[in-house]
Every structure is written in structure tokens, then in C-alpha cells.
């Protein structure tokens, strides 16, 4: 078994930071997914560029603290992210601030987006953790685990999110184009992850390992 790199005494503080980061990215992505863009003639959303940050954070969490700690992050993020995503999405629906009075009435369309994000996040992240943890224990190069987990985890996340949020939804544009948007969104997220976040994972992991070695020289091994 590959040992975790973060000392036990620092796990609690690390988990708090990770929970905050996950919630922040989920809120931002739920807002940005409402803003469509055109990528090389295909429909997509700005959310495709923000959500891969979560997979980067999750993979680093598994490597630094272990898969059980990563699952604890997910369990602590779920409900706060669902509530905060709904509030932010109602207040800034379609990119416009709708005043606090908008919260007085329940918006089923926005809640559907928030719930879809909730389901996709939980299942996508659990799959990401499973794939990453299995592969990182094998005789593979350091980049194989984050790359494989991105391919599988983001496929499940994207399919669940767009299917639950927009299949036969009240938004005519999204109801008509959600399959196209989901495919372009997945391709965009995967491209961003493989070209940017996988190398960034390696850079951050090496930097963190060097930092920990300076402070805990006898408690870490190379990854």
C-alpha cells in the first residue's frame, strides 16, 4: 500500500481547505454552466473550464491523504454545495442578478440544475477516486492515474449532470441541445484536464512532496 504523504497531525486542516475549495468550484460551475458559449461551431458552456479543478483537487487528496479522506471530503461537501448552488443559481440565473426577492419563490429549473450537480459530483468523484486509487498502486507512470480517472470520472459526471438537469427541461434551448452540449463539454473538460491539469497535478505533487520532506524528512516516500 502506498503511504499517504501528509502527516496525520495536518489532515484535519487539509480536509477543511479541500471542502471549502470543492464547494467554491461547484458553486462557480453551477453558475457558469448556465452561460452558453460557441466552441468551433459547437454549443458548450463556461462550466467546462471550471469543473476540472475538482478532479485535480480530488486526485491530489487521494495521493496525499488517502482515498478514505477523499471520500470524507465528498460527504462533507454534498449538502452545503447543493444548498449554496441553488441560492447562487437563483440569484444569478442566466448571468443576471435577480435580487434577493428571487429566493422567495422556489425555482424548479434551477433546483434541477443544483440537484443534477449534486448527483453528478458524488458519483463522478467516487468513480474518480476508485479509478485513481486502483491505478496509482500499479506499475504505471505517475500521469496514468490522473489521466485515466479524468477520462472515466468526467464521463460519468458529464452524462449524469446534463441528463438530469436538461433532458425534457423547461429551458427549450438546453432541452434541444443538451446532448451536443454534453459531448462538447466532456471533450473540452477532458482536453483541459489532460493538457493542463494532469501536468499541473505532477507539478503540485512534487512541490508538496519537497515541502513535506523539508519539515518531515523521515515520514514520506517518493510518489
Secondary structure, 3 states (H helix, E strand, C coil): CCCCCCCHHHHHHHHHHHHHHHHHHHHHHHHHCCCEEEECCEEEECHHHHCHHHHHHHHHHHHHCCHHHHHHHHHHHHHHHHHHHHHHHHHCHHHCCCCHHHHHCCCHHHHHHHHHHHHHHHHHHHHHHHHHHHHHCCCCCHHHHHHHHHHHHHHHHHHHHHHHHHCCCCCHHHHHHHHHHHHHHHHHHHHHHHHHHHHHHHHHHHHHHHHHHHHCCCCCCCC
